[in-house]
Amino acid sequence: MLRTEEILSTIQMLHGEHLDVRTVTLALNLDDCAAISMDHMCRKVRDKITARASRLVDVCDRVGGKYGIPVTNKRLAISPASHLLAGHGHAAAVQLARTLDASAAACGVDLVGGFTALVHKGMSPGDAVVIEALPDVLSKTRRVCSSVNVASRKAGINMDAVYLVGRTIQKIAHATADQGGFGCAKLVVFANIPEDNPFMAGAYMGSGEPEATVNIGVSGPGVVCSALRRRLSIESNLTLGDLAEEIKITSFRVTRVGELIGREVAAQLGVAFGIVDLSLAPTPMIGDSIGEILQTLGIAQIGAPGSTAAIAMLNDAVKKGGAFASSSVGGMSGAFIPVSEDAALSEAVAKGHLVLEKLEAMTAVCSVGLDMIAIPGDTPAETIAAIIADEMAIGVINDKTTGVRLIPVPGKKAGDRVEYGGLFGSATIIDIRNTGASAEFVRHGGRIPAPIQSLGN
């Protein structure tokens, strides 16, 4: 049971420490909008989104204002667009994406996720249409986000899909070259994609979800960092176990706040409450950084030995605190390390302390993967695919969600800078070693089989 007085006390304690609800994501099943005529389908999609989401922004603002906790983003997630596009072609995919974009704009919503293909074991015609259309879809819309699941614990890794996505990422970068390849920031490649993730760009509504539901993404790296600094200023002889306990307690408090707001928003919208994703999601704002938490824990240079252990401790403590706070924890729930969106991580890459290989090691113990990493614009598709395959392997073998958001920046080379602004921040182009050395491996294609551990039934 949620005790309002307990939560209000927590809000007062955490005021001014970058505590927010990072996103309220309204998930909608649009499968009943399918139609032979694209005009008819798009009309049904527009009408359903408008009917369900027109009050979302107003309700979020009102509930956030009530508790003094801002809801930073209001978003939509739909059932996979590939379902709607079965039997249709490229032009239909672009028309659907533009309808989603315009409908989200009409409702005042920031982003809409679910232009999704699930191809971990094979590819349907609808999935192929989604992936093939992504360069046009992501360059011709502002709010539409996409995800492609190319691997899972039970299926292994679909290397044909991985290679196709690697080539598609190149095309998206070129289609948005005037924006520094920014279209690629709206595409996540997943292993073990969660069906209830509220965070973009990977949010979509899975097949086991209700007709409509509200999922909450709480955040608060700044809150955790402040709590650790307070504790360290009071006690000088703290162990890492003591610091993990402080993270766990803070995560508990933040999660309780998120669930209270989520349940109120869902009740006022008249839809089911789904989950709280208690992930620590940073922003480019100083003081709201996962990297600063690592520094507070004693990692003077992010990427130095100990960085992986520190992020593992942080991730575990966040999960333990959040799981105790709510019986509705879902999504990815842990610590994100999106390089361009985290000022301290971005600085560590710029200084050469944090390299791609160390980032990959850290993703083995955090909640997502290689996220918001700018790479040279001339990186071959085979190398992009090989990086994706490595990250998918971590997810498949460890039975966890991993994702990849790589952004080839046309005309830029390692060491150059790119600015995206807002929550997307800025980044130094990271160096990729041994470029092209994996081409033959990737071109074999086929499917890397699921590990023996998948035979768990």
Sequence and secondary structure as in RCSB ss.txt:
>XXXX:A:sequence
MLRTEEILSTIQMLHGEHLDVRTVTLALNLDDCAAISMDHMCRKVRDKITARASRLVDVCDRVGGKYGIPVTNKR
LAISPASHLLAGHGHAAAVQLARTLDASAAACGVDLVGGFTALVHKGMSPGDAVVIEALPDVLSKTRRVCSSVNV
ASRKAGINMDAVYLVGRTIQKIAHATADQGGFGCAKLVVFANIPEDNPFMAGAYMGSGEPEATVNIGVSGPGVVC
SALRRRLSIESNLTLGDLAEEIKITSFRVTRVGELIGREVAAQLGVAFGIVDLSLAPTPMIGDSIGEILQTLGIA
QIGAPGSTAAIAMLNDAVKKGGAFASSSVGGMSGAFIPVSEDAALSEAVAKGHLVLEKLEAMTAVCSVGLDMIAI
PGDTPAETIAAIIADEMAIGVINDKTTGVRLIPVPGKKAGDRVEYGGLFGSATIIDIRNTGASAEFVRHGGRIPA
PIQSLGN
>XXXX:A:secstr
   HHHHHHHHHHHTTS   EEEEEEEE  GGG  SSHHHHHHHHHHHHHHHHTTHHHHHHHHHHHHT  EEEEE
EEES HHHHTTT  HHHHHHHHHHHHHHHHHTT SEEEEEEEE SS   HHHHHHHHHHHHHHHH SSEEEEEEE
EETTTEEEHHHHHHHHHHHHHHHHHTGGGTSGGGGGEEEEES  TT  SSSS    TTS SEEEEEEE  HHHHH
HHHHHHHHH SS  HHHHHHHHHHHHHHHHHHHHHHHHHHHHHHTSEEEEEE  B   SSTT  HHHHHHHTT S
STTSTTHHHHHHHHHHHHHHHHHHH S B SS SB  BTTT HHHHHHHHTTSS HHHHHHHHTTSSS EEEEEE
ETT  HHHHHHHHHHHHHHHHHHTS EEEEEEEETT  TT EEE  GGG EEE    TTTTTTHHHHHT SEE  
 GGG   
